[in-house]
Amino acid sequence: RGTGFLVSPEWLLTCNHVIRDAGDHRIRAIFPHGQYEATVDLVDVENDCALLRLSLPVPAGSARPLVIAVGPVQKGVAWEGYGFPAATGQAGLLIDGRVQDPAGHDPIQRPSVVLQSANVTAGSSLQGFSGSPVLVDGRVIGQMRKIIPDESGKAQLSVIYACPAAVMEELARRRPSASRPAANP
């Protein structure tokens, strides 16, 4: 279970750990207007990113692709995201906070945008937010991928680590096809 976001009508980004057990099986991408099958096109295991290709493009007006912003992010700026934790089912949930460290690292030393959120309290189960876009001024600056877990796997601090937008843009750039997700500095 996880979240993803459109970067073009036929391409979706999510975390690798969300889809890694799918193997060669199709992945189901659920939108408010319908479901789509997707296949894994590229993965970046080290940075926990995956680029999926939808079986059919999402029609204009049904869902809007997001722009990946690869320019600098300021410390303390407000961010927001939307994900689908198990507790909310298909309803989804808004999450927000402040950028704590735009050029930080997660516990295994991967480059990360370190986020703070009052929504993340001790014992929170955030399963389902992985792959959620982190938006600042309507542009994606990162993708949620990790929390600091307690011994049961639930959150213990109000910190979320996000894969930086530049890493996702690099994954998209490796695509052999001419149809690439858009980036905007």
One Martini backbone bead per residue (centre of mass of N, CA, C, O) as a GRO file, in nm:
protein
  185
    1ARG     BB    1   0.098   0.035   0.022
    2GLY     BB    2   0.039   0.357  -0.145
    3THR     BB    3   0.173   0.636  -0.318
    4GLY     BB    4   0.121   0.851  -0.601
    5PHE     BB    5   0.226   1.046  -0.901
    6LEU     BB    6   0.179   1.246  -1.157
    7VAL     BB    7   0.399   1.353  -1.450
    8SER     BB    8   0.195   1.234  -1.653
    9PRO     BB    9  -0.059   1.072  -1.814
   10GLU     BB   10   0.150   0.786  -1.805
   11TRP     BB   11   0.310   0.879  -1.537
   12LEU     BB   12   0.443   0.736  -1.225
   13LEU     BB   13   0.533   0.806  -0.891
   14THR     BB   14   0.720   0.613  -0.645
   15CYS     BB   15   0.808   0.373  -0.432
   16ASN     BB   16   0.981   0.087  -0.431
   17HIS     BB   17   0.862  -0.044  -0.163
   18VAL     BB   18   0.565  -0.050  -0.280
   19ILE     BB   19   0.645  -0.248  -0.557
   20ARG     BB   20   0.866  -0.481  -0.524
   21ASP     BB   21   0.653  -0.738  -0.487
   22ALA     BB   22   0.522  -0.747  -0.785
   23GLY     BB   23   0.711  -0.781  -1.008
   24ASP     BB   24   0.540  -0.874  -1.310
   25HIS     BB   25   0.305  -0.745  -1.202
   26ARG     BB   26   0.046  -0.561  -1.190
   27ILE     BB   27  -0.054  -0.236  -1.106
   28ARG     BB   28  -0.277  -0.055  -0.903
   29ALA     BB   29  -0.429   0.253  -0.999
   30ILE     BB   30  -0.605   0.485  -0.796
   31PHE     BB   31  -0.873   0.693  -0.878
   32PRO     BB   32  -1.158   0.873  -0.857
   33HIS     BB   33  -1.228   0.794  -1.180
   34GLY     BB   34  -1.028   0.530  -1.158
   35GLN     BB   35  -0.859   0.249  -1.294
   36TYR     BB   36  -0.513   0.134  -1.333
   37GLU     BB   37  -0.264  -0.005  -1.504
   38ALA     BB   38   0.077  -0.096  -1.411
   39THR     BB   39   0.426  -0.062  -1.483
   40VAL     BB   40   0.753  -0.114  -1.440
   41ASP     BB   41   1.023   0.077  -1.566
   42LEU     BB   42   1.181   0.219  -1.316
   43VAL     BB   43   1.457   0.195  -1.077
   44ASP     BB   44   1.576   0.321  -0.744
   45VAL     BB   45   1.689   0.157  -0.488
   46GLU     BB   46   1.869   0.349  -0.322
   47ASN     BB   47   1.623   0.589  -0.336
   48ASP     BB   48   1.329   0.470  -0.353
   49CYS     BB   49   1.236   0.458  -0.670
   50ALA     BB   50   0.950   0.474  -0.910
   51LEU     BB   51   0.857   0.415  -1.252
   52LEU     BB   52   0.536   0.427  -1.398
   53ARG     BB   53   0.325   0.271  -1.643
   54LEU     BB   54   0.041   0.326  -1.787
   55SER     BB   55  -0.186   0.169  -1.992
   56LEU     BB   56  -0.334   0.451  -1.973
   57PRO     BB   57  -0.405   0.755  -2.014
   58VAL     BB   58  -0.495   1.026  -1.846
   59PRO     BB   59  -0.738   1.227  -1.872
   60ALA     BB   60  -0.806   1.528  -1.920
   61GLY     BB   61  -0.946   1.637  -1.604
   62SER     BB   62  -0.906   1.384  -1.405
   63ALA     BB   63  -0.586   1.444  -1.380
   64ARG     BB   64  -0.296   1.611  -1.253
   65PRO     BB   65   0.004   1.675  -1.317
   66LEU     BB   66   0.315   1.715  -1.170
   67VAL     BB   67   0.575   1.929  -1.082
   68ILE     BB   68   0.919   1.917  -1.087
   69ALA     BB   69   1.131   2.072  -0.847
   70VAL     BB   70   1.494   2.139  -0.872
   71GLY     BB   71   1.527   2.359  -0.696
   72PRO     BB   72   1.561   2.530  -0.429
   73VAL     BB   73   1.517   2.489  -0.075
   74GLN     BB   74   1.378   2.621   0.210
   75LYS     BB   75   1.409   2.665   0.522
   76GLY     BB   76   1.079   2.653   0.677
   77VAL     BB   77   0.898   2.579   0.464
   78ALA     BB   78   0.599   2.505   0.349
   79TRP     BB   79   0.421   2.191   0.337
   80GLU     BB   80   0.250   1.935   0.131
   81GLY     BB   81   0.028   1.645   0.143
   82TYR     BB   82  -0.099   1.322   0.003
   83GLY     BB   83  -0.255   1.028   0.138
   84PHE     BB   84  -0.306   0.648   0.207
   85PRO     BB   85  -0.382   0.541   0.479
   86ALA     BB   86  -0.529   0.270   0.608
   87ALA     BB   87  -0.735   0.425   0.804
   88THR     BB   88  -0.878   0.583   0.532
   89GLY     BB   89  -0.850   0.436   0.283
   90GLN     BB   90  -0.983   0.611   0.005
   91ALA     BB   91  -0.982   0.910   0.129
   92GLY     BB   92  -0.750   1.022   0.259
   93LEU     BB   93  -0.469   1.260   0.356
   94LEU     BB   94  -0.361   1.539   0.494
   95ILE     BB   95  -0.027   1.682   0.500
   96ASP     BB   96   0.200   1.884   0.709
   97GLY     BB   97   0.467   2.150   0.722
   98ARG     BB   98   0.823   2.168   0.756
   99VAL     BB   99   1.133   2.241   0.651
  100GLN     BB  100   1.426   2.136   0.810
  101ASP     BB  101   1.614   1.988   0.564
  102PRO     BB  102   1.700   2.022   0.228
  103ALA     BB  103   2.014   1.868   0.282
  104GLY     BB  104   1.981   1.586   0.394
  105HIS     BB  105   1.961   1.276   0.590
  106ASP     BB  106   1.911   0.965   0.650
  107PRO     BB  107   1.983   0.689   0.848
  108ILE     BB  108   2.136   0.572   0.559
  109GLN     BB  109   2.260   0.835   0.399
  110ARG     BB  110   2.050   0.960   0.225
  111PRO     BB  111   1.935   1.183   0.042
  112SER     BB  112   1.727   1.444   0.205
  113VAL     BB  113   1.421   1.572   0.286
  114VAL     BB  114   1.356   1.723   0.587
  115LEU     BB  115   1.062   1.672   0.776
  116GLN     BB  116   0.803   1.842   0.949
  117SER     BB  117   0.519   1.712   1.160
  118ALA     BB  118   0.237   1.735   1.362
  119ASN     BB  119   0.094   1.471   1.240
  120VAL     BB  120   0.348   1.329   1.369
  121THR     BB  121   0.309   1.096   1.610
  122ALA     BB  122   0.345   0.895   1.849
  123GLY     BB  123   0.245   0.589   1.691
  124SER     BB  124   0.219   0.639   1.408
  125SER     BB  125   0.063   0.524   1.107
  126LEU     BB  126   0.214   0.571   0.770
  127GLN     BB  127   0.103   0.368   0.603
  128GLY     BB  128   0.063   0.505   0.258
  129PHE     BB  129   0.261   0.765   0.219
  130SER     BB  130   0.434   0.635   0.038
  131GLY     BB  131   0.495   0.851  -0.248
  132SER     BB  132   0.427   1.117  -0.164
  133PRO     BB  133   0.397   1.431  -0.236
  134VAL     BB  134   0.600   1.724  -0.197
  135LEU     BB  135   0.469   2.051  -0.152
  136VAL     BB  136   0.569   2.369  -0.301
  137ASP     BB  137   0.387   2.577  -0.460
  138GLY     BB  138   0.279   2.313  -0.642
  139ARG     BB  139   0.561   2.165  -0.612
  140VAL     BB  140   0.786   1.906  -0.634
  141ILE     BB  141   1.045   1.831  -0.375
  142GLY     BB  142   0.928   1.537  -0.304
  143GLN     BB  143   0.923   1.193  -0.152
  144MET     BB  144   0.786   0.995   0.056
  145ARG     BB  145   0.977   0.721   0.255
  146LYS     BB  146   1.047   0.798   0.575
  147ILE     BB  147   1.085   0.714   0.912
  148ILE     BB  148   1.110   0.704   1.262
  149PRO     BB  149   1.112   0.410   1.414
  150ASP     BB  150   0.998   0.200   1.621
  151GLU     BB  151   0.978  -0.127   1.729
  152SER     BB  152   0.682  -0.140   1.560
  153GLY     BB  153   0.704   0.089   1.307
  154LYS     BB  154   0.636   0.346   1.434
  155ALA     BB  155   0.630   0.656   1.511
  156GLN     BB  156   0.858   0.881   1.719
  157LEU     BB  157   0.873   1.129   1.528
  158SER     BB  158   0.822   1.442   1.337
  159VAL     BB  159   0.965   1.273   1.093
  160ILE     BB  160   1.037   1.306   0.737
  161TYR     BB  161   1.159   1.139   0.454
  162ALA     BB  162   1.269   1.269   0.135
  163CYS     BB  163   1.297   1.249  -0.186
  164PRO     BB  164   1.454   1.426  -0.401
  165ALA     BB  165   1.374   1.574  -0.696
  166ALA     BB  166   1.646   1.525  -0.847
  167VAL     BB  167   1.627   1.214  -0.834
  168MET     BB  168   1.363   1.185  -0.996
  169GLU     BB  169   1.462   1.331  -1.250
  170GLU     BB  170   1.687   1.129  -1.315
  171LEU     BB  171   1.506   0.889  -1.361
  172ALA     BB  172   1.346   1.018  -1.594
  173ARG     BB  173   1.602   1.067  -1.780
  174ARG     BB  174   1.657   0.747  -1.825
  175ARG     BB  175   1.456   0.734  -2.026
  176PRO     BB  176   1.420   0.616  -2.355
  177SER     BB  177   1.191   0.789  -2.397
  178ALA     BB  178   1.034   1.091  -2.505
  179SER     BB  179   0.832   1.049  -2.267
  180ARG     BB  180   0.856   1.289  -2.020
  181PRO     BB  181   0.874   1.426  -1.739
  182ALA     BB  182   0.836   1.724  -1.596
  183ALA     BB  183   1.048   2.007  -1.538
  184ASN     BB  184   1.090   2.278  -1.286
  185PRO     BB  185   1.291   2.527  -1.139
   0.00000   0.00000   0.00000
